[in-house]
Each structure stands twice: as structure tokens, then as C-alpha cells.
Amino acid sequence: MADTQRQFSLVAGEPSGDLLAGLLLGGLKARWPDMKSVGIGGPRMIARGFESWWPQEKLAVRGYIEVLRHYAEIAGIRRQLKARLLREWPELFIGVDAPDFNLELEAGLRSRGIKTVHFVCPSIWAWRPDRIETIRAAADHVLCIFPFEPALLATQGVSASYVGHPLANVIPMTPDRAAARARLDLPADAPVVALLPGSRRSEVRYLAARFFEAAALMQRQRPALRFIAPVIPGLRAEVQQALKASGMEGRVTLLDGQSHEALAACDVTLIASGTATLEAALFKRPMVIAYNMNRLSWRLMHRQQLQPWVGLPNILCRDFVVPELLQDAATPVALAEATLAWLADPARTQALQQRFTVLHAELLRDTPTLCADAIEKVLEG
């Protein structure tokens, strides 16, 4: 088999999945330099030689109501992808996060004899514990990014490995704030707030206006504040519209992507719940986590929540180490007050940074190699 070109298929449905899959492909390329990879992915995957058959943005939809609006198109893509994979028969299918799309696809492929791996354990410990049955049917093996997950899956008869969190390798243990500010042309000594209203269109629609209105309130109290906002290129028009409506146009610097630069440069971030909150924690930055969505989606999701926390930093620390302002609580006034509170309390910030340093060390592993090791064992199966 050593002389045979490996053929893998992957699906990563959003920017955070593209980052994870890009690192995974790095490990696979190191193990099998001439491997071929196809499916659905984003720019980081494509940079690794990945062939994307559909734009990744087609799958980047979140929330029950939002998914329903796009269901026909997404279901059609999944059917076409499954049919093509059954024709081309890759050696392995790897679903990267996006469980609503990938688990059903994995189950269908696995039932026909294609080996499957799911990268990132769905958060059955946070909500929707019934999903374990789906995972058991879908995945030959699960690559877990949090250390407690393999033991939990083992009790349910699911094979799994802890591979560390890829972001812990990407983000330096001690971020260089001064260098990041120089790259973004920000003053070295001004207080900087990073605004991250999300990477999905639905998130921007529900959060961007609130974030910019909160920024306006903050600037009235502290005129020296500087604001930066990383923007996914495809969402720039929506963000600019919200910025103009808030009266903050020209006072918030919009960045083309560059979320890591923004988090490295800032003193505090106002941030949408999701993977970006873990990135902020690894950058050791204080934050205020916010979320707002369609009311019916919120009711359905909130009803299935198993833990008191929503933000990943709080879930991993098992405590409300950073504020969470969700749904109706995410008012511009509340967001502004909670963000300014961090700037007024250096001792609180320092204690949080120490806690996040410990968390970073727990998540730091040679993820690309561990992923390749686990995948090789599945292939040898």
C-alpha cells in the first residue's frame, strides 16, 4: 500500500473547520506526501492542494430557522456529494465539524463500506446528548480536541483519540501585542477593543449592529479607545451597512480577515459565541461573549442546553470566567458596560490571563501528527 496514492475526502463547512482541516491536511501530507484530497473546503485547505467541489460558504449556516431556509440546497449538495464519493470511492472520508451535515453523510458512506473519521466531537456534553447514537453509526473513529472527550465516548462504544486542539499550536503561548499593533498600524499605547460579531451572515445580521452601538457608547465614555473589527470578505457589505447605521463609520477599522492579528493586538474583545472565543482565550485576552439569533431557534436550542455555560472558555474552565450576554441580555448598554469593566480592572485581567495560560498548556499537543497516527490505524483497521 506504500506505493499507492492515498485518496481522502473531507468536508469542512465553515471558516473554523477550514482552519482545523488545513492543519489536519498538513499532518496527512507529511505522512503521505502524494495524497489526494477532495470534497468541500475553504482557502486553507485549498492551499494544501485540496480540490473543493462546492464553495464552503454554501454550508456555513447556523440556527434551526436559518438552516430550514437553506435546507433544500444543502440537502441537494449532500446527495450529490454522496453519489460522487460512492462512484470515486475514497480510501477514507473525514468529516470536519459541521455535524448536522457530516454525520448523516458519514453514516451513509460507512454503511456502504467507506471508512469514516469525524474530526471534533460534537458537543454531546453540552447539549443534544441523543446525538451519540448518530455518532456511533457514523464514525469509525472520532478525533477529539478536548481531553475529557475520548473517555466519554468510550462509555458509549465509540472509538476516539485526543489529539489536542489545533489552535493551541497555531497561537503562541505569549502573543506579541506590540508586533501585532505595528502590523495593523495601531498606536502602541492606546486601549484597543476588538469587535468580532461572527463569521456567518446570520451572526452578522443579529450581532453587528449591537456591537457597533456598544462601541459608540464605549467611545463616549472613553474617547481614546480604538476599535478594530475583522471581517470575512464575503460579509463586508453587511458589516459596513451596520457600521454606517450605528454612526461609527470611520471610527472602527475594518480588517480583511486577520482575526488573529486583531486578538493579538487588542486589550479586550467583544465577541460572538463560537470557536473564536477559544481563540481569544488562547491569546489570553479578556472578553465579553455575546449571542443573538432568531427567537424560535433560540428557544429550541436553549431548551436542549445541558450546562450553565455557552462560551467555550467558560465550559473548559467550568466557571463563568468571562461574561456571557445572550439573546435579550445582549443589549448595546450591557455589552458596553461589561467590556469597559475589563479595562477598569487590571488585576482581574491578570488573573484571567493566568487561567488561560494553564488552559493553553492542557490543549497543546502535536495535533497534525496525532491525527495522522489515528487515521493510519483506521486505514489499517
Secondary structure, DSSP 8 states (H G I E B T S, - for coil): -TTS--EEEEEE-SHHHHHHHHHHHHHHHHHSTT-EEEEEE-HHHHTTT-EEEEEGGGG---SHHHHHHTHHHHHHHHHHHHHHHHHH--SEEEEES-HHHHHHHHHHHHHTT-EEEEES---TTTB-TTHHHHHHHH-SEEEESSTTHHHHHHTTT--EEE---HHHHHS-SS--HHHHHHHTT--SSS-EEEEE--SSHHHHHHHHHHHHHHHHHHHHH-TT-EEEEEE-GGGHHHHHHHHHHHT-TTTEEEEES-HHHHHHH-SEEEEESSHHHHHHHHTT--EEEEE---HHHHHHHHHTB-SS--SHHHHHHTS--S-EEEGGG--HHHHHHHHHHHHT-HHHHHHHHHHHHHHHHHH-S-HHHHHHHHHHHHHH-
